[in-house]
Amino acid sequence: MTNDDFLRELHDPDIPVPEGMTSAIAVTSFGKLLNAIYNWGRRNSIWPMSFGLACCAIEMIATASSRFDQARFGMEVLRASPRQADLMIVSGTVTKKMVVPIVRLYNQMAEPKYVLAMGACAIGGGPFKEGYNVVSGIDKYVPVDVYVPGCPPTPQALLHGFMILQKKIDGQSLGNPNSTPWYGRGPSDPVPVPILGPDIIDPRQAHILRRQAEAAQAAPDVAETGDDAEAQV
């Protein structure tokens, strides 16, 4: 976003400004100015978390090179600690074994935090969607803000995803609690960590699994009662 674009979005269209001064002056309200400065600082200082899962991670690494230079977006500081990261880039195939530490890392990130699903595997399982050990989409376990399709996506596609995330940040407002829930009262509830057993179990679906188990236990009783009645006849 150039300086002229920034002033144009900040300016109140109901208040006229001489044409020759539009590139240097913007008349706006205090709330709109506060949101613009707050979002401008956050959108240009997003620190991604440095971890990769599969071949998409190679494209993510290439994006940080001098040829593509993601430092233009203020995102060149890849942090190894989730407590210092703002953006989680899920780059690659998410197996049922790996989704457990991914959710744990997400819970350790400080608000505001964002998730970018990079590649077909992270978005919906990709070519391994029907595999016994692959999760068909990371958005089933953590909220995703931006999807970058491809197999694998190019560095240019990932840069476009960064710009889409910046536009989303620009639209957030401090005066809207739904837009900035991290400023609400009380701590936010962490995402339940999946349980890895014979299969992956989402604790949020425990009531569904319990109901199915009860129905399965009741079904043999009904069948046995019918068999006894036929035997007596």
C-alpha positions in Angstrom: 0.0 0.0 0.0 1.5 3.4 -1.1 1.3 6.6 0.9 -1.4 7.9 -1.4 -3.5 4.8 -1.0 -3.2 5.0 2.8 -4.3 8.6 2.9 -7.1 7.9 0.5 -8.6 5.2 2.7 -8.1 7.3 5.8 -9.7 10.4 4.4 -13.4 11.2 5.1 -15.0 11.6 1.7 -17.6 14.0 3.1 -15.0 16.6 3.8 -13.5 18.2 0.7 -9.7 18.7 0.4 -8.1 20.7 -2.4 -6.9 18.4 -5.2 -3.3 19.4 -4.9 -3.2 18.4 -1.2 -4.8 15.0 -1.4 -1.4 13.3 -1.4 -0.3 15.0 1.9 -3.5 15.7 3.9 -6.3 13.4 5.2 -9.2 14.6 7.3 -10.6 11.7 9.4 -12.0 10.8 12.8 -10.0 9.8 15.8 -11.4 6.2 15.8 -10.6 5.7 12.2 -7.1 7.1 12.7 -6.5 4.9 15.7 -7.6 1.8 13.8 -5.4 2.7 10.8 -2.3 3.2 12.9 -2.9 0.1 14.9 -3.5 -2.1 11.9 -0.7 -0.5 9.9 1.8 -1.5 12.7 0.5 -5.0 12.9 0.2 -5.7 9.2 3.8 -4.7 8.6 5.4 -6.7 11.5 3.9 -10.2 11.3 6.4 -12.8 12.5 5.8 -16.3 11.0 6.7 -19.4 12.9 9.5 -21.3 11.3 8.4 -24.9 10.9 7.5 -26.9 7.8 5.8 -30.2 7.2 6.5 -31.4 3.7 7.4 -30.1 0.2 5.4 -26.9 0.6 8.0 -25.9 3.2 10.7 -25.7 0.5 8.6 -23.1 -1.3 8.1 -21.3 2.0 11.9 -21.2 2.5 12.4 -20.0 -1.1 9.9 -17.1 -0.4 12.3 -15.8 2.3 15.2 -15.7 -0.1 16.5 -12.5 -1.7 14.8 -13.3 -5.0 11.3 -12.9 -3.6 12.2 -11.0 -0.4 9.3 -11.3 2.0 11.0 -8.6 4.1 9.1 -6.2 2.0 6.0 -7.1 4.0 7.8 -7.0 7.4 7.6 -10.8 7.6 11.3 -11.8 7.4 11.7 -12.6 11.1 10.8 -16.2 11.3 10.6 -17.2 14.9 11.4 -20.7 16.3 9.2 -20.1 19.4 5.4 -20.0 19.1 5.3 -17.4 21.9 7.1 -14.9 19.7 5.2 -15.7 16.5 2.1 -14.1 15.0 1.5 -16.3 12.0 1.4 -20.1 11.7 2.1 -21.3 8.1 0.9 -24.9 7.8 3.0 -25.9 4.9 2.5 -29.4 3.8 0.8 -32.7 4.6 -0.8 -32.9 8.1 -0.7 -36.4 9.4 -2.8 -37.5 12.4 0.3 -37.8 14.5 1.5 -34.3 13.6 -1.8 -32.5 14.2 -1.4 -32.9 17.9 1.7 -30.8 18.2 0.3 -28.3 15.7 -2.7 -27.6 17.9 -0.4 -27.4 20.9 1.8 -24.9 19.2 -1.2 -22.9 18.1 -2.4 -22.6 21.7 1.0 -21.4 22.8 0.9 -18.5 20.3 -0.1 -15.1 21.7 -3.1 -13.2 20.5 -3.6 -11.8 17.9 -2.6 -14.8 15.9 -3.3 -16.0 12.4 -3.1 -19.3 10.4 -2.3 -19.7 6.8 -3.0 -23.1 5.2 -0.4 -23.5 2.4 -1.0 -26.2 -0.3 -3.6 -28.7 -1.2 -2.6 -31.1 1.6 -3.0 -28.5 4.4 -6.3 -27.3 2.9 -8.0 -30.6 2.3 -5.7 -33.5 2.4 -4.5 -33.2 -1.2 -3.7 -36.5 -3.0 -3.6 -38.2 0.4 -7.1 -37.2 1.4 -8.3 -40.8 1.6 -5.2 -42.0 3.4 -5.6 -43.6 6.8 -3.0 -41.4 8.4 -3.7 -37.9 6.9 -6.0 -35.2 8.2 -8.3 -33.9 5.5 -7.8 -30.2 6.3 -6.1 -28.4 9.1 -9.2 -26.2 9.5 -11.0 -29.1 11.2 -8.8 -28.4 14.2 -7.6 -24.8 14.2 -9.3 -21.7 12.6 -7.7 -20.8 9.2 -7.6 -17.2 8.0 -6.0 -17.6 4.5 -5.9 -20.5 2.1 -3.2 -20.7 -0.5 -4.0 -23.5 -3.0 -1.5 -25.3 -5.1 0.6 -28.5 -5.0 2.9 -27.0 -4.0 2.1 -23.2 -4.2 4.8 -21.1 -5.7 6.5 -18.4 -3.7 4.5 -15.8 -5.6 1.3 -17.5 -4.4 2.5 -17.4 -0.8 3.3 -13.7 -1.2 -0.3 -13.2 -2.5 -1.5 -15.0 0.6 0.5 -12.6 2.8 -1.2 -9.6 1.0 -4.6 -11.2 1.6 -3.8 -11.5 5.3 -2.7 -7.9 5.4 -6.1 -6.8 3.8 -7.9 -8.8 6.5 -5.9 -7.1 9.2 -6.7 -3.7 7.7 -10.4 -4.4 8.1 -10.2 -5.1 11.8 -11.5 -2.4 14.2 -10.8 -1.8 17.9 -14.4 -0.7 18.3 -15.8 -4.0 17.1 -15.4 -6.8 19.7 -16.1 -9.5 17.1 -13.3 -8.1 15.0 -10.7 -8.1 17.8 -11.9 -10.8 20.3 -8.5 -10.9 22.0 -9.3 -7.6 23.8 -12.4 -9.1 25.4 -12.8 -9.8 29.0 -11.3 -13.0 30.4 -8.8 -15.4 28.8 -9.8 -17.1 25.5 -10.4 -20.8 25.6 -7.6 -22.9 24.1 -8.3 -25.3 21.2 -8.7 -28.8 22.6 -5.7 -30.9 21.7 -6.7 -34.0 19.7 -6.2 -37.4 21.2 -4.1 -39.8 19.2 -5.1 -43.4 19.7 -6.1 -46.1 17.2 -7.4 -43.1 15.3 -7.4 -39.3 15.9 -10.1 -38.1 18.2 -11.3 -34.5 18.5 -12.4 -33.8 22.1 -15.1 -31.4 20.7 -16.8 -34.4 19.1 -16.8 -36.5 22.2 -20.6 -36.3 22.6 -21.1 -37.6 19.0 -18.7 -40.5 19.6 -20.5 -41.3 22.9 -23.9 -41.3 21.3 -22.7 -43.6 18.5 -21.1 -46.0 21.0 -24.4 -46.1 23.0 -26.3 -46.8 19.9 -23.9 -49.6 18.9 -24.2 -51.2 22.3 -28.0 -51.1 22.2 -28.2 -52.6 18.7 -27.0 -56.2 19.7 -29.6 -56.2 22.5 -32.4 -55.5 20.1 -31.1 -58.2 17.7 -30.8 -60.8 20.5 -34.4 -60.1 21.7 -35.7 -60.6 18.1 -33.8 -63.9 17.8 -35.2 -65.2 21.1 -38.7 -64.4 20.0 -38.3 -66.3 16.7 -36.8 -69.3 18.6 -39.8 -69.5 20.9 -42.2 -69.4 18.0 
